[in-house]
């Protein structure tokens, strides 16, 4: 199951969608009616992640069953008709990474810091 955060040209509010080939199907439109009585449907990917494995499996199963039934209905959009957003626009923590993932970058970084060029044992 591949998920996306997206919005529409006429409505900038972010939505959670499921990618299906060259389309994105809004999660609420896809399984909203089947979800009733199971608590609130996640309105962001962060809420979906927080829901845990049981929720992930229920949503994936419902979405796959609905998509297997055929033609995309309301809430289904061609990818070129939507604006894709960062999957998690506001992470709870800052993520800072420094990659020395190729030799010339490692050498350049070492020279810039006046340090000896040494290939790290781990990334």
C-alpha positions in Angstrom: 0.0 0.0 0.0 1.4 3.4 -1.0 0.0 6.5 0.6 0.3 10.2 -0.3 -0.5 13.5 1.2 -2.1 15.7 -1.5 -4.4 18.6 -2.2 -6.6 19.8 -5.1 -6.2 23.0 -7.2 -9.6 24.3 -5.9 -9.0 23.1 -2.2 -5.6 23.5 -0.6 -6.4 21.4 2.5 -4.2 18.3 2.7 -5.8 14.9 2.3 -4.6 11.4 2.7 -4.7 9.2 -0.4 -3.8 5.8 -1.7 -1.7 5.6 -4.8 -3.2 3.4 -7.5 -1.2 3.4 -10.7 -1.4 6.9 -12.1 -4.1 7.9 -9.8 -4.5 8.9 -6.1 -7.7 8.0 -4.3 -8.7 10.0 -1.3 -8.8 7.6 1.7 -12.0 9.1 3.1 -13.8 8.6 -0.3 -12.3 5.1 -0.7 -13.2 3.5 2.7 -15.1 6.1 4.7 -18.4 4.4 4.6 -16.9 1.0 5.6 -14.9 2.6 8.4 -17.8 4.0 10.4 -18.0 2.7 14.0 -14.2 2.0 14.1 -13.2 5.4 15.4 -12.1 8.4 13.5 -10.5 7.8 10.1 -6.9 9.2 10.0 -6.8 12.7 8.5 -3.0 12.7 8.1 -0.3 10.1 7.5 1.1 10.9 11.0 -2.3 9.9 12.5 -2.2 6.7 10.4 1.2 5.9 11.7 0.1 6.6 15.2 -2.8 4.2 14.8 -0.4 1.2 14.8 -0.3 -2.1 12.9 -3.9 -3.1 13.6 -5.2 0.1 12.0 -2.7 -0.2 9.1 -3.9 -3.7 8.3 -7.6 -2.8 8.5 -7.1 0.2 6.2 -5.0 -1.6 3.7 -7.4 -4.5 3.6 -10.5 -2.3 3.1 -8.6 -0.2 0.5 -7.4 -3.2 -1.5 -10.9 -4.8 -1.5 -12.5 -1.5 -2.6 -10.0 -0.9 -5.4 -10.3 -4.5 -6.6 -14.0 -3.9 -7.3 -13.3 -1.8 -10.3 -13.6 1.7 -11.6 -12.4 4.7 -9.5 -15.3 6.6 -8.2 -15.5 10.0 -6.5 -12.4 11.1 -4.7 -10.1 9.5 -7.4 -7.8 11.9 -9.3 -5.2 11.6 -11.9 -1.7 12.4 -10.5 -1.3 15.3 -12.8 -4.5 16.9 -11.3 -3.3 17.0 -7.7 -0.5 18.7 -5.8 1.6 16.1 -3.9 2.9 17.3 -0.5 5.6 16.0 1.8 4.1 12.8 3.2 4.5 14.1 6.8 4.6 17.9 6.4 5.5 18.6 10.1 7.4 15.8 11.7 7.4 15.8 15.5 11.2 15.9 15.7 13.8 17.6 13.6 15.7 15.1 11.4 19.3 16.2 10.5 21.4 14.0 8.3 24.9 14.2 7.0 25.8 11.7 4.4 29.3 10.8 3.4 27.9 8.4 0.8 30.6 8.6 -1.8 34.3 8.9 -1.7 34.7 12.3 -3.4 32.2 13.9 -1.0 34.0 12.4 2.0 37.3 13.8 0.7 35.8 17.2 0.1 34.2 17.4 3.5 37.5 16.4 5.2 39.5 19.0 3.3 36.9 21.7 4.1 37.2 20.9 7.8 41.0 20.6 7.7 40.8 17.0 8.8 42.6 13.9 7.4 40.8 12.1 4.6 39.6 8.9 6.2 36.9 6.6 4.8 34.3 5.9 7.5 33.7 2.2 8.4 30.0 2.8 8.6 27.8 5.4 6.9 
